[in-house]
Each structure stands twice: as structure tokens, then as C-alpha cells.
């Protein structure tokens, strides 16, 4: 069965950095695009970043462009989201997802992790 497990969340201060990881099992990780999404309390889920299956191309939401970096290690079935210069508005549950389409649309991703909480204190 397909399983995605996120890790690396936590409580940090404004301006700090965190690296989230997402390890996949039960499928061929290297043929899937990977996306990171987040959902803050009382808000809709929003896209953060996506990376193509090969890792050669990535895209970002404007709110994180220049601060976050998405990457992947296909040899170890793991993807990452490096977050720097964190702001209180980045506080949310962060989810990784896998899909066959390289887009930042949640409905394009059939496989999802359980999420990891990121809290940025002001």
C-alpha cells in the first residue's frame, strides 16, 4: 500500500529555518511529481511548491518564492522542503503529495501524507 510520511515540523521563531522530509513507500517514487501543500486553521488548503519527477524543474507559490526550496532524492524515495526566513503566516500543517501531473493543483495528486505541523512564533 502507498504510504507517505512527513517529518521535520516543529515550533520555531520568526526568521528561523526548517527542513521537511517526505518518505514514500509502496510505489515507484521516481515517476511521480511531488507537491507540498499547507493548511492553516480556518483556511483552505493551498499549494506551496511542486517538483517534477526528475527533480530538474520546480515551481513555487508567490508567497514562498525565494524562501522555500523543494528537492528530491529519488534513490532514497524522499522529498524535501527547505524553508528559510519563516514567518508567522507560514504556520500550518504541511502535506506532501505525489501525482503523475506536474502542477500545483491538489486534485491532481492522489497520494497524500498525514501532514506535519509547522508553527512560527512571532
PELIN-V485110 format. One record per helix or strand of 3 or more residues. SS is the DSSP state (A for helix, B for strand). FROM is the first residue (numbers start at 1). TO is the last residue. If there is no record, write none. Layout:
SS|FROM|TO ; SS|FROM|TO
This chain:
B|3|7 ; B|10|13 ; B|18|25 ; A|29|31 ; B|33|39 ; B|46|51 ; B|58|60 ; B|68|73 ; A|74|76 ; B|78|83 ; A|88|90 ; B|92|99 ; A|106|108 ; B|116|121
